[in-house]
Amino acid sequence: MQIPKGMTIKNQSVSVANWTEVREHLDQMIWEAVFAGNEPDRLAARRLIIELAKAWGAKPASIQEIYLARGKGEISGFTVPAINIRGLTYEVAQAVFRTAASLEAGAFIFELARSEIGYTDQRPSEFSACVLGAAVKTGFKGPVFIQGDHYQVSAKKFKSDAEGEIGGIEKLIQESLDWDYGNIDIDASTIVDLSRPTLEDQQRDNAVVTARLAGFIRSHEKTLPVSIGGEIGEVGKSNSRPDELEAYMKLLLEADSGKPAISKVSVQTGTSHGGVVLAGGELAQVKISFETLGLLSRLAREKYGMAGAVQHGASTLPEDAFDKFPEVQTAEIHLATGFQNIMYDHLPAQFKEHLYEKIRRDFASERGLKDTEEQFLYKTRKKMFGPAKKDWWGLDRSVKEKMMTALQAKFTLIFQKLKVNKTKALIDRRVAAFCLAKPLIQDAPRLLVP
């Protein structure tokens, strides 16, 4: 990699004399961080971009202090959006930061799920570098919250090799912490066993595995407490109940010496990931239980000192639903497929059909017996972000500009309805500690290209 003029690397840190020149060179740096021919060069570029962002003042952080304050009743009135970015991460993140700047927002999260890492072809290092590079490109300064979403236990793998499955998640957690993630969501709700006789028996594996993984995070976090989330109800299944939350928390507290291991808890209230697509391709109307969400959020705060409940599968809800999340004091909502849909809606017809042909050829075995063509393509097209990543990045600039304009309009609407506008000063004031991962010096020799 060619280091931009005006930038120097010395004593494990980056210093910049000319930010204008660095920003002009940043697009090329990001391209090399994503597409350089070998992994060592990609990793070196990613570390440089992350350290560059820290030097600029866009620093990866944990939202833990905000959530603890929320649990104490010191902060309320807004719901934090957690945004999954599956493709064009560098440019989509810029649209998020531009939205934040226009609304003076600071309470928002970028996230990538364990499952998304594979089909989007984004390791934590790449995701972190693209998000933080976008912050520099747009001039954003302050805490940047990057989250590992749904670090989920596979029920099938857990049954056959529990230690191997847990070990795999621990390895991913370590990788995420090494690349400046300050927030990790553990999802062991998949191993809740409803065939057992009592609620505690049903939630036991979930609580024990969550406590173990939370302990792993606490023993490996750097200079600040990572924000950790748990989950009691698998998204798309039956709605969660207060007695399930209490059974889970009782076991979790017992496993963690009476101290809460988590600061938020994901629950099921009637949604599903990606929404339910009907035979003709349109989405079914979702019936979300805000009463359940509000009840569980209040219980989480008042009895356990957490920020509240977390809602998944919300991005395809109708626009008028988003106002209700702050009303019932939802702590956080996760948003993904709705943004993916906007990206697909703005693709040239020929390019979209090119992707659909690859889906028909490469993923035919995943088509359900009763799936229509529209249902199959809608459920599977998320898997085209990884195999066609370079094609997505190579889209004509005019196409991407229209796409990002539409995304920014959606981000603006959601930020306003969730009432995270005007939260920048609060976040800057209360989030003081930042992540410190591996020092730059480990990769510096690869960066010193004449």
C-alpha positions as CSV (number, residue, x, y, z in Angstrom):
1,M,0.0,0.0,0.0
2,Q,1.1,3.5,-0.8
3,I,0.9,5.7,2.3
4,P,-0.8,9.0,1.4
5,K,1.3,12.2,1.6
6,G,0.8,14.0,4.8
7,M,0.4,10.8,6.8
8,T,3.2,9.2,9.0
9,I,3.4,6.1,11.1
10,K,5.5,6.3,14.2
11,N,5.6,4.8,17.7
12,Q,2.5,2.7,17.1
13,S,0.4,5.6,16.0
14,V,-0.7,7.5,13.0
15,S,-0.3,11.2,12.6
16,V,-1.7,13.3,9.8
17,A,-0.6,16.7,8.6
18,N,-3.0,17.1,5.7
19,W,-6.5,15.5,6.2
20,T,-7.8,16.8,2.8
21,E,-5.2,14.8,1.0
22,V,-5.8,11.7,3.1
23,R,-9.5,11.9,2.5
24,E,-8.9,12.1,-1.2
25,H,-6.9,8.9,-1.0
26,L,-9.3,7.1,1.3
27,D,-11.4,5.5,-1.3
28,Q,-8.4,3.7,-2.7
29,M,-7.3,2.7,0.8
30,I,-10.7,1.2,1.4
31,W,-10.6,-0.7,-1.9
32,E,-7.2,-2.2,-1.0
33,A,-8.6,-3.1,2.5
34,V,-11.4,-5.0,0.8
35,F,-9.9,-6.4,-2.4
36,A,-6.1,-6.4,-2.1
37,G,-4.7,-9.6,-3.6
38,N,-3.5,-11.3,-0.3
39,E,-4.8,-11.3,3.2
40,P,-1.8,-9.8,5.0
41,D,-2.0,-6.7,2.7
42,R,-5.8,-6.5,3.3
43,L,-5.4,-6.7,7.1
44,A,-2.6,-4.2,7.1
45,A,-4.8,-1.7,5.2
46,R,-7.7,-2.3,7.6
47,R,-5.6,-1.6,10.6
48,L,-4.2,1.5,9.1
49,I,-7.7,2.8,8.3
50,I,-8.9,2.1,11.8
51,E,-6.0,3.9,13.4
52,L,-6.5,6.7,11.0
53,A,-10.1,7.1,12.2
54,K,-9.0,7.2,15.8
55,A,-6.5,9.9,14.9
56,W,-9.3,11.9,13.2
57,G,-11.5,11.5,16.3
58,A,-14.0,8.8,15.2
59,K,-13.4,6.2,17.8
60,P,-14.9,2.7,18.2
61,A,-16.8,2.5,21.5
62,S,-19.1,0.6,23.8
63,I,-22.6,1.8,24.4
64,Q,-22.5,0.2,27.9
65,E,-22.5,3.4,29.9
66,I,-25.6,4.6,28.1
67,Y,-27.4,1.4,28.7
68,L,-26.5,1.2,32.4
69,A,-27.7,4.8,32.8
70,R,-30.9,3.8,31.1
71,G,-31.3,1.0,33.6
72,K,-31.0,3.5,36.4
73,G,-33.6,5.7,34.9
74,E,-31.1,8.5,34.1
75,I,-31.7,8.3,30.3
76,S,-34.9,7.6,28.4
77,G,-37.0,8.8,25.5
78,F,-35.3,7.2,22.5
79,T,-34.7,3.8,20.9
80,V,-31.2,3.0,19.5
81,P,-31.3,1.7,15.9
82,A,-28.8,-1.1,15.1
83,I,-28.1,-1.2,11.4
84,N,-27.0,-4.3,9.6
85,I,-25.0,-3.5,6.4
86,R,-24.8,-6.5,4.1
87,G,-23.2,-4.8,1.0
88,L,-21.5,-1.6,-0.1
89,T,-20.6,-1.1,3.6
90,Y,-18.3,1.8,3.1
91,E,-20.9,3.8,1.1
92,V,-23.9,2.8,3.1
93,A,-22.1,3.7,6.3
94,Q,-21.4,7.2,4.8
95,A,-25.2,7.6,4.3
96,V,-25.7,6.7,7.9
97,F,-23.1,9.2,9.1
98,R,-24.5,12.0,6.8
99,T,-27.9,11.3,8.3
100,A,-26.5,11.5,11.8
101,A,-24.8,14.8,11.0
102,S,-28.0,16.3,9.7
103,L,-30.0,15.3,12.7
104,E,-27.2,15.7,15.4
105,A,-27.6,12.0,16.2
106,G,-25.1,9.9,18.2
107,A,-27.1,6.9,19.4
108,F,-26.9,4.5,16.6
109,I,-25.1,1.2,16.0
110,F,-23.5,-0.6,13.0
111,E,-23.7,-4.4,13.2
112,L,-22.9,-7.6,11.4
113,A,-24.4,-11.0,12.4
114,R,-22.5,-14.2,12.7
115,S,-24.5,-15.6,9.7
116,E,-23.9,-12.5,7.7
117,I,-20.2,-12.8,7.9
118,G,-20.3,-15.8,5.6
119,Y,-22.8,-14.8,2.9
120,T,-21.7,-11.2,2.7
121,D,-18.0,-12.1,2.7
122,Q,-17.1,-9.6,5.5
123,R,-14.9,-10.5,8.4
124,P,-15.0,-8.2,11.5
125,S,-11.8,-6.5,10.4
126,E,-13.3,-5.5,7.0
127,F,-16.6,-4.3,8.5
128,S,-14.8,-2.2,11.2
129,A,-12.5,-0.6,8.7
130,C,-15.2,0.2,6.2
131,V,-17.4,1.8,8.9
132,L,-14.6,3.8,10.5
133,G,-13.3,4.8,7.1
134,A,-16.8,6.1,6.3
135,A,-16.6,8.2,9.4
136,V,-13.4,9.9,8.3
137,K,-14.7,10.4,4.7
138,T,-17.8,12.2,6.0
139,G,-16.1,14.1,8.8
140,F,-17.8,12.4,11.7
141,K,-16.2,12.6,15.1
142,G,-17.1,11.0,18.3
143,P,-18.0,7.4,19.5
144,V,-18.8,4.9,16.8
145,F,-20.7,1.8,18.0
146,I,-19.8,-1.4,16.1
147,Q,-21.6,-4.6,17.2
148,G,-21.4,-8.3,16.7
149,D,-25.1,-9.2,16.1
150,H,-26.6,-12.6,16.8
151,Y,-23.4,-14.4,17.7
152,Q,-25.8,-17.4,17.7
153,V,-25.4,-20.9,18.9
154,S,-26.3,-23.5,16.3
155,A,-28.7,-25.9,18.0
156,K,-27.7,-28.8,15.7
157,K,-24.0,-28.2,16.3
158,F,-24.4,-27.7,20.0
159,K,-26.2,-31.0,20.3
160,S,-23.5,-32.9,18.5
161,D,-20.4,-31.0,19.8
162,A,-21.2,-28.4,22.5
163,E,-17.6,-27.5,23.2
164,G,-16.7,-27.1,19.6
165,E,-19.7,-24.8,18.9
166,I,-19.0,-22.6,22.0
167,G,-15.3,-22.6,21.1
168,G,-16.1,-21.3,17.6
169,I,-18.1,-18.4,19.0
170,E,-15.4,-17.6,21.5
171,K,-12.9,-17.4,18.5
172,L,-15.2,-15.1,16.7
173,I,-15.7,-12.9,19.8
174,Q,-11.9,-12.7,20.2
175,E,-11.5,-11.7,16.5
176,S,-14.2,-9.0,16.9
177,L,-12.6,-7.5,20.0
178,D,-9.2,-7.5,18.2
179,W,-10.9,-5.4,15.5
180,D,-12.4,-2.8,17.8
181,Y,-16.0,-4.1,18.3
182,G,-17.3,-2.6,21.6
183,N,-20.6,-4.4,21.6
184,I,-21.5,-8.2,21.3
185,D,-24.9,-9.8,21.2
186,I,-25.0,-13.4,22.4
187,D,-27.9,-15.5,21.1
188,A,-28.3,-18.9,22.7
189,S,-32.1,-18.7,22.5
190,T,-31.8,-21.4,19.8
191,I,-31.0,-24.0,22.6
192,V,-34.0,-23.2,24.7
193,D,-35.8,-26.6,25.2
194,L,-39.5,-26.1,25.5
195,S,-40.0,-29.9,26.0
196,R,-38.6,-29.6,29.5
197,P,-41.0,-29.4,32.5
198,T,-40.2,-26.0,34.0
199,L,-39.3,-22.6,32.7
200,E,-35.9,-22.7,34.4
201,D,-35.2,-26.1,32.9
202,Q,-36.2,-24.8,29.5
203,Q,-33.9,-21.7,29.7
204,R,-31.0,-23.4,31.5
205,D,-28.8,-24.1,28.5
206,N,-29.4,-20.6,27.2
207,A,-28.5,-18.9,30.5
208,V,-25.4,-21.1,31.1
209,V,-24.0,-20.7,27.7
210,T,-24.7,-16.9,27.7
211,A,-23.0,-16.6,31.1
212,R,-20.0,-18.5,29.8
213,L,-19.6,-16.4,26.7
214,A,-20.1,-13.2,28.7
215,G,-17.4,-14.3,31.0
216,F,-15.1,-14.9,28.0
217,I,-15.8,-11.3,26.8
218,R,-15.1,-9.8,30.2
219,S,-11.8,-11.7,30.5
220,H,-10.7,-10.5,27.0
221,E,-12.1,-6.9,26.7
222,K,-9.6,-4.1,26.6
223,T,-9.9,-0.8,28.3
224,L,-13.7,-0.6,28.7
225,P,-16.6,-2.9,29.5
226,V,-18.1,-4.3,26.3
227,S,-21.9,-4.0,26.0
228,I,-23.3,-7.5,26.0
229,G,-26.8,-8.6,25.0
230,G,-28.7,-11.8,25.6
231,E,-31.8,-13.3,24.1
232,I,-34.7,-15.3,25.5
233,G,-37.0,-15.8,22.5
234,E,-35.8,-16.9,19.1
235,V,-37.0,-14.5,16.5
236,G,-39.9,-15.8,14.5
237,K,-41.2,-18.1,17.2
238,S,-43.7,-17.6,20.0
239,N,-43.9,-14.3,21.8
240,S,-41.8,-14.0,24.9
241,R,-43.4,-13.7,28.4
242,P,-42.3,-12.1,31.7
243,D,-41.9,-15.4,33.5
244,E,-39.5,-16.6,30.8
245,L,-37.4,-13.5,31.3
246,E,-37.4,-14.0,35.1
247,A,-36.4,-17.7,34.8
248,Y,-33.6,-16.8,32.4
249,M,-32.3,-13.9,34.6
250,K,-32.4,-16.0,37.7
251,L,-30.2,-18.6,36.1
252,L,-27.9,-16.0,34.5
253,L,-27.4,-14.2,37.8
254,E,-26.6,-17.5,39.6
255,A,-24.1,-18.4,36.9
256,D,-22.5,-14.9,37.1
257,S,-22.2,-14.5,40.9
258,G,-25.2,-12.3,41.2
259,K,-23.9,-9.6,38.8
260,P,-25.8,-8.9,35.5
261,A,-23.8,-10.3,32.6
262,I,-25.9,-8.4,30.1
263,S,-27.3,-4.9,29.7
264,K,-30.1,-5.7,27.3
265,V,-32.2,-8.7,26.3
266,S,-33.7,-9.6,22.9
267,V,-37.3,-10.8,23.0
268,Q,-39.8,-12.1,20.5
269,T,-43.0,-10.0,19.9
270,G,-44.4,-11.2,16.6
271,T,-41.7,-10.3,14.0
272,S,-39.5,-12.4,11.9
273,H,-36.2,-11.7,10.1
274,G,-36.8,-10.3,6.7
275,G,-40.5,-10.3,7.2
276,V,-42.9,-12.9,5.7
277,V,-43.1,-12.7,1.9
278,L,-46.4,-13.8,0.3
279,A,-46.7,-15.8,-2.9
280,G,-46.8,-12.7,-5.1
281,G,-43.6,-11.3,-3.6
282,E,-45.3,-8.7,-1.3
283,L,-44.7,-8.6,2.4
284,A,-47.4,-9.8,4.9
285,Q,-48.6,-7.3,7.5
286,V,-46.8,-7.8,10.7
287,K,-48.8,-7.9,14.0
288,I,-46.2,-6.8,16.6
289,S,-47.2,-6.9,20.3
290,F,-46.0,-3.5,21.7
291,E,-47.8,-4.4,24.9
292,T,-45.4,-7.4,25.3
293,L,-42.4,-5.3,24.3
294,G,-43.2,-2.5,26.8
295,L,-43.9,-5.0,29.6
296,L,-40.6,-6.8,29.1
297,S,-38.7,-3.6,28.7
298,R,-40.0,-2.3,32.0
299,L,-39.3,-5.6,33.8
300,A,-35.7,-5.6,32.4
301,R,-35.1,-2.1,33.7
302,E,-36.9,-2.0,37.0
303,K,-35.9,-5.5,38.3
304,Y,-32.5,-6.1,36.7
305,G,-31.1,-2.7,35.9
306,M,-30.8,-3.3,32.2
307,A,-31.5,-0.8,29.4
308,G,-34.6,-2.8,28.4
309,A,-35.8,-5.1,25.6
310,V,-34.4,-5.4,22.1
311,Q,-36.6,-5.9,19.0
312,H,-35.3,-7.8,16.0
313,G,-36.8,-8.1,12.5
314,A,-38.1,-4.5,12.5
315,S,-36.9,-3.0,9.2
316,T,-39.8,-4.2,7.1
317,L,-42.5,-2.8,9.5
318,P,-44.8,0.0,8.3
319,E,-43.5,3.5,8.9
320,D,-46.1,4.3,11.5
321,A,-44.9,1.5,13.7
322,F,-41.6,3.1,14.5
323,D,-43.0,5.9,16.6
324,K,-44.2,3.2,19.1
325,F,-40.8,1.9,20.0
326,P,-39.7,4.9,22.1
327,E,-43.3,5.1,23.5
328,V,-42.9,1.7,25.1
329,Q,-39.2,2.4,26.0
330,T,-37.7,-0.2,23.8
331,A,-33.9,-0.1,24.3
332,E,-32.8,-1.1,20.8
333,I,-34.2,-2.3,17.4
334,H,-32.3,-4.3,14.8
335,L,-32.8,-3.3,11.1
336,A,-31.5,-5.1,8.0
337,T,-33.7,-6.4,5.3
338,G,-35.6,-3.2,4.7
339,F,-32.3,-1.6,3.7
340,Q,-31.4,-4.5,1.5
341,N,-34.7,-4.1,-0.3
342,I,-34.0,-0.5,-1.1
343,M,-30.6,-1.5,-2.5
344,Y,-32.2,-4.1,-4.8
345,D,-35.0,-1.7,-5.8
346,H,-32.4,0.7,-7.2
347,L,-30.4,-1.8,-9.2
348,P,-30.4,-1.7,-13.0
349,A,-32.7,-4.4,-14.3
350,Q,-29.9,-6.2,-16.2
351,F,-27.7,-6.4,-13.1
352,K,-30.5,-7.6,-10.9
353,E,-31.4,-10.3,-13.3
354,H,-27.7,-11.3,-13.4
355,L,-27.9,-11.8,-9.6
356,Y,-31.2,-13.7,-9.8
357,E,-29.7,-16.1,-12.5
358,K,-26.9,-16.9,-10.1
359,I,-29.4,-17.5,-7.3
360,R,-31.4,-19.9,-9.5
361,R,-28.3,-21.7,-10.4
362,D,-26.3,-21.8,-7.2
363,F,-29.0,-22.0,-4.6
364,A,-31.7,-24.1,-6.2
365,S,-31.4,-26.6,-3.4
366,E,-32.6,-24.0,-0.9
367,R,-36.0,-23.5,-2.7
368,G,-38.9,-24.8,-0.6
369,L,-41.4,-27.1,-2.2
370,K,-44.1,-24.6,-1.9
371,D,-42.1,-21.5,-2.7
372,T,-43.1,-19.4,-5.6
373,E,-40.4,-17.8,-7.7
374,E,-40.9,-14.5,-6.0
375,Q,-40.7,-16.0,-2.5
376,F,-37.5,-18.0,-3.3
377,L,-35.7,-15.0,-4.8
378,Y,-36.7,-12.7,-1.9
379,K,-35.6,-15.1,0.8
380,T,-32.3,-16.0,-1.0
381,R,-31.1,-12.8,-2.6
382,K,-29.2,-11.7,0.6
383,K,-26.7,-14.4,-0.3
384,M,-25.6,-12.4,-3.4
385,F,-23.7,-9.8,-1.5
386,G,-20.7,-12.0,-0.9
387,P,-20.3,-13.9,-4.3
388,A,-21.0,-10.7,-6.3
389,K,-19.2,-8.2,-3.9
390,K,-16.9,-6.8,-6.5
391,D,-19.8,-6.4,-8.9
392,W,-21.8,-4.4,-6.3
393,W,-18.8,-2.2,-5.6
394,G,-18.2,-1.7,-9.3
395,L,-21.8,-0.4,-10.0
396,D,-21.9,2.9,-11.9
397,R,-21.6,5.9,-9.6
398,S,-25.0,7.4,-10.7
399,V,-26.7,4.1,-9.6
400,K,-25.0,4.1,-6.2
401,E,-25.8,7.8,-5.7
402,K,-29.5,7.2,-6.2
403,M,-29.4,4.2,-4.0
404,M,-27.6,6.1,-1.2
405,T,-30.0,9.0,-1.5
406,A,-32.9,6.6,-0.9
407,L,-31.2,4.9,2.0
408,Q,-30.4,8.2,3.6
409,A,-34.1,9.2,3.3
410,K,-35.0,5.9,5.1
411,F,-32.4,6.4,7.8
412,T,-33.6,10.0,8.3
413,L,-37.2,8.8,8.8
414,I,-36.2,6.0,11.2
415,F,-33.8,8.2,13.2
416,Q,-36.5,10.8,13.7
417,K,-39.3,8.3,14.6
418,L,-36.9,6.6,17.1
419,K,-36.1,10.0,18.5
420,V,-32.3,9.6,18.3
421,N,-32.0,13.1,16.7
422,K,-30.3,15.5,19.1
423,T,-28.5,12.6,20.9
424,K,-25.0,13.5,19.7
425,A,-24.2,15.8,22.7
426,L,-25.4,13.1,25.2
427,I,-23.3,10.4,23.6
428,D,-20.2,12.5,23.4
429,R,-20.6,13.5,27.0
430,R,-21.3,10.1,28.6
431,V,-19.3,7.8,26.4
432,A,-15.7,8.5,27.5
433,A,-13.9,5.1,27.1
434,F,-12.9,3.8,23.7
435,C,-11.7,0.4,22.5
436,L,-8.0,-0.3,22.1
437,A,-7.3,-3.3,20.0
438,K,-4.0,-4.6,18.6
439,P,-1.4,-1.9,18.2
440,L,-0.7,-0.7,14.7
441,I,3.0,-1.6,15.0
442,Q,2.2,-5.3,14.4
443,D,1.2,-4.5,10.8
444,A,3.3,-1.4,10.2
445,P,6.1,-3.2,8.3
446,R,3.7,-4.1,5.5
447,L,2.5,-0.5,5.3
448,L,5.9,1.1,4.8
449,V,5.9,1.0,1.0
450,P,8.2,3.7,-0.6
